[in-house]
Amino acid sequence: RRILLRERYEMLNCQIAPNVAEALTKKTPIVALESTIITHGMPWPQNLDMAKSVESCVREAGATPATIAVIDGVLKIGLSATDLTHLAQTKNAAKLSRADLALCMAQKKTGATTVAATMIAANFAGISVFATGGIGGVHRGAENSFDISADLRELALTPVTVVAAGAKAILDIPKTLEVLETYGVPVICYRSDVFPAFWSARSSYPAPLRMDEAKEIALAHKMRAELSLSGGQLVANPIPLGDQIPQSEIDPMIAQALTEAAQQKITAKAVTPFLLSRVFDLTQGRSLTANIALVLNNARLAAQIAQNL
């Protein structure tokens, strides 16, 4: 089976890093990591520092990190230090989701994977756990724009457990939760009775489900497979209280950023990077500090879940 998989990877121009391949062979814990946070979520050089810190955090927690991206048409499951630096400095990297992952590879371009594309690649390689910052979701005003992230449908299709600090706070959280419920995606709030709001540990929305131990979450993942249920799980892990920006403080800034985006007619994939950049400016960099803290927090929990799997 390993020989057949290796041939398939080579045919599809997919490379698995040696340390990730070894972990897959030995069945030791692995945590997948996305790459749009590197290319579209943070400025240079903080993006590279963050990527290295998250990978180190996963290792310290007892798992192998596998950052995923497409570089010059090659789907890489696990990036070398050279790859990370190259990607962090790439200014026009594509933002890849389910719709354009294959096209980027076919055209031999470079692109960073969103939650959806990372889930696809992780599942393709046999990785069951993925840590990110926040998932995409239903954008505010989606009743007019129909702007809904492909991340939500991917969670309903691909059997990967995704650890995030909820949905990005720039989104419409209640509508995002409704869509996830419609798709049958378990939304598990970790040690919390309320759904977290990315930069803020608490929103005003109750937790759809709650689990307090990584072992429980891993068991739920296994039970879904046993029951032949499609899709994965969303684990909503609140940012540590000492690192959060309270909703009462961040919400007016998000509202201002949304107004500016509408005035400048920014749409589609450009919306999220624009809003994150404006919130960074409006918070004088505090949103970036909080973002790094929550990603590290998610990486630790993801490693614990991977160990239990």
VOMIGU-594862 format. One record per residue (C-alpha): residue number from 1; residue in three letters; x negated, y, z. Coordinates in Angstrom, 3 decimals, padded with zeros to 6 digits. Example, Ala and Ser with C-alpha at 12.3 -4.5 7.8 and 13.67 -1.06 7.14 Angstrom:
<pts>
[pt 1,'ALA',[-012.300,-004.500,007.800]]
[pt 2,'SER',[-013.670,-001.060,007.140]]
</pts>
This chain:
<pts>
[pt 1,'ARG',[000.000,000.000,000.000]]
[pt 2,'ARG',[-002.858,002.378,000.816]]
[pt 3,'ILE',[-004.415,001.696,-002.605]]
[pt 4,'LEU',[-001.105,002.442,-004.341]]
[pt 5,'LEU',[-000.666,005.654,-002.341]]
[pt 6,'ARG',[-004.225,006.735,-003.148]]
[pt 7,'GLU',[-003.575,006.176,-006.856]]
[pt 8,'ARG',[-000.341,008.132,-006.605]]
[pt 9,'TYR',[-002.086,011.054,-004.868]]
[pt 10,'GLU',[-004.783,011.117,-007.529]]
[pt 11,'MET',[-002.216,010.980,-010.324]]
[pt 12,'LEU',[-000.330,013.907,-008.813]]
[pt 13,'ASN',[-003.511,015.879,-008.123]]
[pt 14,'CYS',[-003.047,015.661,-004.374]]
[pt 15,'GLN',[-005.962,015.580,-001.948]]
[pt 16,'ILE',[-005.795,014.425,001.651]]
[pt 17,'ALA',[-008.619,015.726,003.827]]
[pt 18,'PRO',[-010.904,012.974,005.163]]
[pt 19,'ASN',[-009.980,013.585,008.812]]
[pt 20,'VAL',[-006.265,013.511,007.963]]
[pt 21,'ALA',[-006.683,010.343,005.883]]
[pt 22,'GLU',[-008.496,008.700,008.797]]
[pt 23,'ALA',[-005.718,009.682,011.205]]
[pt 24,'LEU',[-003.101,008.275,008.819]]
[pt 25,'THR',[-005.014,004.991,008.519]]
[pt 26,'LYS',[-005.486,004.688,012.271]]
[pt 27,'LYS',[-001.943,005.927,012.976]]
[pt 28,'THR',[-003.136,008.605,015.378]]
[pt 29,'PRO',[-001.149,011.852,015.945]]
[pt 30,'ILE',[-001.056,014.442,013.153]]
[pt 31,'VAL',[000.601,017.868,013.050]]
[pt 32,'ALA',[001.304,019.538,009.697]]
[pt 33,'LEU',[000.859,023.315,009.480]]
[pt 34,'GLU',[002.231,025.706,006.876]]
[pt 35,'SER',[000.186,028.293,005.008]]
[pt 36,'THR',[002.529,031.185,004.141]]
[pt 37,'ILE',[001.850,032.542,007.617]]
[pt 38,'ILE',[-001.755,032.892,006.422]]
[pt 39,'THR',[-001.057,034.551,003.067]]
[pt 40,'HIS',[002.205,036.407,003.722]]
[pt 41,'GLY',[002.610,036.655,007.484]]
[pt 42,'MET',[-000.567,038.284,008.785]]
[pt 43,'PRO',[-003.263,040.644,007.487]]
[pt 44,'TRP',[-006.919,039.723,006.914]]
[pt 45,'PRO',[-008.926,038.833,008.989]]
[pt 46,'GLN',[-006.380,038.106,011.728]]
[pt 47,'ASN',[-004.770,035.518,009.442]]
[pt 48,'LEU',[-007.965,033.454,009.271]]
[pt 49,'ASP',[-008.607,033.774,012.998]]
[pt 50,'MET',[-005.041,032.654,013.669]]
[pt 51,'ALA',[-005.304,029.663,011.315]]
[pt 52,'LYS',[-008.492,028.496,012.982]]
[pt 53,'SER',[-007.011,029.008,016.457]]
[pt 54,'VAL',[-003.896,026.992,015.636]]
[pt 55,'GLU',[-005.938,024.112,014.230]]
[pt 56,'SER',[-008.164,024.166,017.340]]
[pt 57,'CYS',[-005.077,024.205,019.544]]
[pt 58,'VAL',[-003.720,021.086,017.830]]
[pt 59,'ARG',[-007.053,019.305,018.262]]
[pt 60,'GLU',[-007.282,020.254,021.945]]
[pt 61,'ALA',[-003.765,018.874,022.428]]
[pt 62,'GLY',[-004.867,015.502,021.042]]
[pt 63,'ALA',[-003.719,015.571,017.403]]
[pt 64,'THR',[-005.233,016.128,013.958]]
[pt 65,'PRO',[-004.179,019.392,012.235]]
[pt 66,'ALA',[-003.193,019.243,008.561]]
[pt 67,'THR',[-002.769,022.715,007.076]]
[pt 68,'ILE',[-001.051,022.399,003.698]]
[pt 69,'ALA',[-001.446,024.561,000.580]]
[pt 70,'VAL',[-001.900,024.377,-003.195]]
[pt 71,'ILE',[-005.331,025.567,-004.327]]
[pt 72,'ASP',[-006.031,025.783,-008.055]]
[pt 73,'GLY',[-003.208,023.331,-008.707]]
[pt 74,'VAL',[-004.313,020.783,-006.107]]
[pt 75,'LEU',[-001.871,019.997,-003.294]]
[pt 76,'LYS',[-004.121,019.792,-000.263]]
[pt 77,'ILE',[-003.000,018.002,002.896]]
[pt 78,'GLY',[-005.559,019.428,005.290]]
[pt 79,'LEU',[-007.800,022.359,004.389]]
[pt 80,'SER',[-011.550,022.612,004.788]]
[pt 81,'ALA',[-013.119,025.686,006.395]]
[pt 82,'THR',[-013.942,026.927,002.888]]
[pt 83,'ASP',[-010.352,026.394,001.745]]
[pt 84,'LEU',[-008.979,028.291,004.748]]
[pt 85,'THR',[-011.244,031.274,004.139]]
[pt 86,'HIS',[-010.453,031.299,000.413]]
[pt 87,'LEU',[-006.712,031.148,001.045]]
[pt 88,'ALA',[-006.803,033.830,003.736]]
[pt 89,'GLN',[-008.467,036.211,001.266]]
[pt 90,'THR',[-006.239,035.367,-001.714]]
[pt 91,'LYS',[-004.111,038.447,-002.385]]
[pt 92,'ASN',[-001.669,037.071,-004.950]]
[pt 93,'ALA',[-001.012,033.572,-003.657]]
[pt 94,'ALA',[002.414,032.296,-004.631]]
[pt 95,'LYS',[004.970,031.679,-001.872]]
[pt 96,'LEU',[005.989,028.091,-002.522]]
[pt 97,'SER',[009.279,026.433,-001.693]]
[pt 98,'ARG',[011.070,023.382,-003.131]]
[pt 99,'ALA',[011.850,025.186,-006.399]]
[pt 100,'ASP',[008.306,026.143,-007.398]]
[pt 101,'LEU',[005.911,023.726,-005.670]]
[pt 102,'ALA',[005.602,021.454,-008.716]]
[pt 103,'LEU',[005.324,024.383,-011.135]]
[pt 104,'CYS',[002.426,025.884,-009.193]]
[pt 105,'MET',[000.604,022.556,-009.344]]
[pt 106,'ALA',[001.336,022.102,-013.046]]
[pt 107,'GLN',[000.018,025.601,-013.832]]
[pt 108,'LYS',[-003.069,025.033,-011.639]]
[pt 109,'LYS',[-002.359,028.098,-009.542]]
[pt 110,'THR',[-002.832,028.816,-005.844]]
[pt 111,'GLY',[000.105,029.019,-003.482]]
[pt 112,'ALA',[000.966,028.854,000.199]]
[pt 113,'THR',[003.674,026.529,001.440]]
[pt 114,'THR',[006.809,027.719,003.208]]
[pt 115,'VAL',[008.612,025.561,005.758]]
[pt 116,'ALA',[010.468,023.706,002.982]]
[pt 117,'ALA',[007.393,022.999,000.857]]
[pt 118,'THR',[005.338,022.003,003.905]]
[pt 119,'MET',[008.024,019.529,004.930]]
[pt 120,'ILE',[008.016,018.006,001.438]]
[pt 121,'ALA',[004.232,017.655,001.385]]
[pt 122,'ALA',[004.040,016.356,004.952]]
[pt 123,'ASN',[006.655,013.710,004.296]]
[pt 124,'PHE',[004.928,012.753,001.043]]
[pt 125,'ALA',[001.730,012.105,003.007]]
[pt 126,'GLY',[003.474,010.299,005.865]]
[pt 127,'ILE',[003.290,013.078,008.489]]
[pt 128,'SER',[006.359,013.347,010.735]]
[pt 129,'VAL',[005.747,016.495,012.820]]
[pt 130,'PHE',[005.233,020.074,011.681]]
[pt 131,'ALA',[004.558,023.252,013.688]]
[pt 132,'THR',[005.379,026.700,012.366]]
[pt 133,'GLY',[006.235,030.166,013.667]]
[pt 134,'GLY',[009.884,030.563,012.732]]
[pt 135,'ILE',[012.040,028.973,010.075]]
[pt 136,'GLY',[013.737,030.853,007.283]]
[pt 137,'GLY',[017.507,031.073,007.397]]
[pt 138,'VAL',[020.524,033.155,006.460]]
[pt 139,'HIS',[019.523,036.758,005.819]]
[pt 140,'ARG',[021.592,039.587,007.232]]
[pt 141,'GLY',[024.081,040.668,004.595]]
[pt 142,'ALA',[024.034,037.230,002.970]]
[pt 143,'GLU',[027.796,037.461,002.462]]
[pt 144,'ASN',[026.891,039.909,-000.312]]
[pt 145,'SER',[023.391,038.855,-001.360]]
[pt 146,'PHE',[023.778,035.065,-000.897]]
[pt 147,'ASP',[020.177,035.152,000.387]]
[pt 148,'ILE',[019.785,031.876,002.281]]
[pt 149,'SER',[016.422,030.196,002.757]]
[pt 150,'ALA',[015.784,026.790,001.219]]
[pt 151,'ASP',[014.314,025.821,004.611]]
[pt 152,'LEU',[017.798,025.041,005.913]]
[pt 153,'ARG',[018.694,022.562,003.192]]
[pt 154,'GLU',[015.238,021.005,003.445]]
[pt 155,'LEU',[015.856,020.295,007.114]]
[pt 156,'ALA',[018.943,018.381,006.004]]
[pt 157,'LEU',[017.010,016.371,003.402]]
[pt 158,'THR',[013.495,015.638,004.645]]
[pt 159,'PRO',[012.759,013.530,007.764]]
[pt 160,'VAL',[010.265,015.803,009.501]]
[pt 161,'THR',[010.585,017.226,013.018]]
[pt 162,'VAL',[009.892,020.978,012.811]]
[pt 163,'VAL',[008.792,022.901,015.905]]
[pt 164,'ALA',[009.486,026.647,015.662]]
[pt 165,'ALA',[010.338,029.583,017.915]]
[pt 166,'GLY',[013.821,029.547,016.403]]
[pt 167,'ALA',[014.654,031.403,013.200]]
[pt 168,'LYS',[012.801,034.595,012.349]]
[pt 169,'ALA',[014.451,037.440,014.271]]
[pt 170,'ILE',[014.939,039.473,011.079]]
[pt 171,'LEU',[017.602,036.925,010.048]]
[pt 172,'ASP',[021.264,036.431,010.902]]
[pt 173,'ILE',[020.904,033.933,013.740]]
[pt 174,'PRO',[024.565,032.910,014.218]]
[pt 175,'LYS',[025.057,032.291,010.489]]
[pt 176,'THR',[021.784,030.333,010.396]]
[pt 177,'LEU',[023.017,028.124,013.240]]
[pt 178,'GLU',[026.351,027.605,011.481]]
[pt 179,'VAL',[024.634,026.461,008.280]]
[pt 180,'LEU',[022.387,024.078,010.206]]
[pt 181,'GLU',[025.448,022.620,011.916]]
[pt 182,'THR',[027.191,022.207,008.562]]
[pt 183,'TYR',[024.143,020.382,007.206]]
[pt 184,'GLY',[024.054,018.085,010.232]]
[pt 185,'VAL',[020.624,019.242,011.409]]
[pt 186,'PRO',[019.966,018.699,015.139]]
[pt 187,'VAL',[018.909,022.002,016.720]]
[pt 188,'ILE',[017.132,021.063,019.935]]
[pt 189,'CYS',[016.205,023.872,022.303]]
[pt 190,'TYR',[013.183,022.885,024.363]]
[pt 191,'ARG',[013.742,023.447,028.085]]
[pt 192,'SER',[016.231,026.229,027.368]]
[pt 193,'ASP',[020.002,026.644,027.440]]
[pt 194,'VAL',[019.878,029.429,024.847]]
[pt 195,'PHE',[018.508,029.607,021.329]]
[pt 196,'PRO',[015.231,031.581,021.144]]
[pt 197,'ALA',[014.891,034.598,018.857]]
[pt 198,'PHE',[011.331,034.317,017.544]]
[pt 199,'TRP',[009.525,037.295,019.176]]
[pt 200,'SER',[012.038,037.077,022.043]]
[pt 201,'ALA',[012.415,034.053,024.303]]
[pt 202,'ARG',[016.195,034.386,024.492]]
[pt 203,'SER',[019.038,035.293,022.183]]
[pt 204,'SER',[022.698,035.604,023.113]]
[pt 205,'TYR',[023.524,032.263,021.468]]
[pt 206,'PRO',[023.792,029.036,023.457]]
[pt 207,'ALA',[021.563,026.067,022.706]]
[pt 208,'PRO',[023.332,023.571,020.415]]
[pt 209,'LEU',[021.322,020.781,022.100]]
[pt 210,'ARG',[018.738,020.709,024.853]]
[pt 211,'MET',[015.818,018.383,025.581]]
[pt 212,'ASP',[013.164,018.847,028.246]]
[pt 213,'GLU',[010.506,016.311,027.270]]
[pt 214,'ALA',[008.474,015.673,024.111]]
[pt 215,'LYS',[009.127,011.966,024.590]]
[pt 216,'GLU',[012.887,012.525,024.235]]
[pt 217,'ILE',[012.403,014.509,021.034]]
[pt 218,'ALA',[010.181,011.786,019.561]]
[pt 219,'LEU',[012.737,009.130,020.445]]
[pt 220,'ALA',[015.497,011.144,018.755]]
[pt 221,'HIS',[013.327,011.354,015.624]]
[pt 222,'LYS',[012.905,007.569,015.632]]
[pt 223,'MET',[016.607,006.965,016.233]]
[pt 224,'ARG',[017.537,009.081,013.198]]
[pt 225,'ALA',[015.322,006.842,011.080]]
[pt 226,'GLU',[016.851,003.707,012.604]]
[pt 227,'LEU',[020.329,005.012,011.788]]
[pt 228,'SER',[019.246,005.911,008.216]]
[pt 229,'LEU',[020.233,009.537,008.783]]
[pt 230,'SER',[018.736,011.903,006.230]]
[pt 231,'GLY',[016.891,015.028,007.230]]
[pt 232,'GLY',[014.803,016.146,010.143]]
[pt 233,'GLN',[015.143,017.969,013.420]]
[pt 234,'LEU',[014.599,021.591,014.386]]
[pt 235,'VAL',[012.972,021.991,017.789]]
[pt 236,'ALA',[013.457,025.571,019.003]]
[pt 237,'ASN',[010.608,026.325,021.397]]
[pt 238,'PRO',[010.874,029.720,023.176]]
[pt 239,'ILE',[007.866,032.015,023.122]]
[pt 240,'PRO',[006.249,032.244,026.599]]
[pt 241,'LEU',[007.863,035.060,028.593]]
[pt 242,'GLY',[004.565,036.857,029.094]]
[pt 243,'ASP',[004.081,037.142,025.328]]
[pt 244,'GLN',[007.596,038.046,024.200]]
[pt 245,'ILE',[009.049,041.342,022.981]]
[pt 246,'PRO',[012.568,041.560,024.494]]
[pt 247,'GLN',[015.471,041.713,022.043]]
[pt 248,'SER',[016.609,045.076,023.397]]
[pt 249,'GLU',[013.269,046.513,022.320]]
[pt 250,'ILE',[012.711,044.727,019.016]]
[pt 251,'ASP',[016.251,044.883,017.570]]
[pt 252,'PRO',[016.248,048.649,016.744]]
[pt 253,'MET',[012.943,048.205,014.926]]
[pt 254,'ILE',[014.320,045.291,012.902]]
[pt 255,'ALA',[017.360,047.393,012.018]]
[pt 256,'GLN',[015.116,050.211,010.796]]
[pt 257,'ALA',[013.032,047.784,008.702]]
[pt 258,'LEU',[016.198,046.309,007.166]]
[pt 259,'THR',[017.469,049.769,006.238]]
[pt 260,'GLU',[014.162,050.609,004.574]]
[pt 261,'ALA',[014.190,047.316,002.642]]
[pt 262,'ALA',[017.679,048.086,001.333]]
[pt 263,'GLN',[016.687,051.636,000.371]]
[pt 264,'GLN',[013.668,050.329,-001.535]]
[pt 265,'LYS',[015.760,047.566,-003.161]]
[pt 266,'ILE',[013.455,044.812,-001.953]]
[pt 267,'THR',[014.984,041.403,-002.614]]
[pt 268,'ALA',[014.386,037.640,-002.777]]
[pt 269,'LYS',[011.031,036.305,-001.566]]
[pt 270,'ALA',[009.654,039.807,-001.028]]
[pt 271,'VAL',[012.117,040.554,001.788]]
[pt 272,'THR',[010.558,038.557,004.616]]
[pt 273,'PRO',[006.931,039.715,004.084]]
[pt 274,'PHE',[008.132,043.335,003.855]]
[pt 275,'LEU',[010.173,043.119,007.044]]
[pt 276,'LEU',[007.402,041.395,008.995]]
[pt 277,'SER',[004.938,044.050,007.842]]
[pt 278,'ARG',[007.231,046.923,008.840]]
[pt 279,'VAL',[007.966,045.398,012.252]]
[pt 280,'PHE',[004.200,045.046,012.734]]
[pt 281,'ASP',[003.811,048.777,012.046]]
[pt 282,'LEU',[006.760,049.776,014.223]]
[pt 283,'THR',[005.574,047.692,017.177]]
[pt 284,'GLN',[002.000,048.975,016.720]]
[pt 285,'GLY',[000.745,045.443,016.267]]
[pt 286,'ARG',[002.572,043.839,019.188]]
[pt 287,'SER',[004.640,041.660,016.859]]
[pt 288,'LEU',[001.426,040.098,015.501]]
[pt 289,'THR',[000.164,039.328,019.009]]
[pt 290,'ALA',[003.510,037.737,019.856]]
[pt 291,'ASN',[003.530,035.825,016.567]]
[pt 292,'ILE',[000.140,034.279,017.282]]
[pt 293,'ALA',[001.210,033.337,020.816]]
[pt 294,'LEU',[004.370,031.600,019.671]]
[pt 295,'VAL',[002.603,029.674,016.893]]
[pt 296,'LEU',[000.030,028.368,019.386]]
[pt 297,'ASN',[002.828,027.434,021.780]]
[pt 298,'ASN',[004.606,025.530,019.007]]
[pt 299,'ALA',[001.393,023.757,017.987]]
[pt 300,'ARG',[000.922,022.407,021.516]]
[pt 301,'LEU',[004.463,021.044,021.701]]
[pt 302,'ALA',[004.235,019.559,018.189]]
[pt 303,'ALA',[001.046,017.722,019.198]]
[pt 304,'GLN',[002.835,016.252,022.233]]
[pt 305,'ILE',[005.717,015.057,020.055]]
[pt 306,'ALA',[003.270,013.549,017.552]]
[pt 307,'GLN',[001.521,011.694,020.364]]
[pt 308,'ASN',[004.835,010.206,021.488]]
[pt 309,'LEU',[005.632,009.124,017.929]]
</pts>
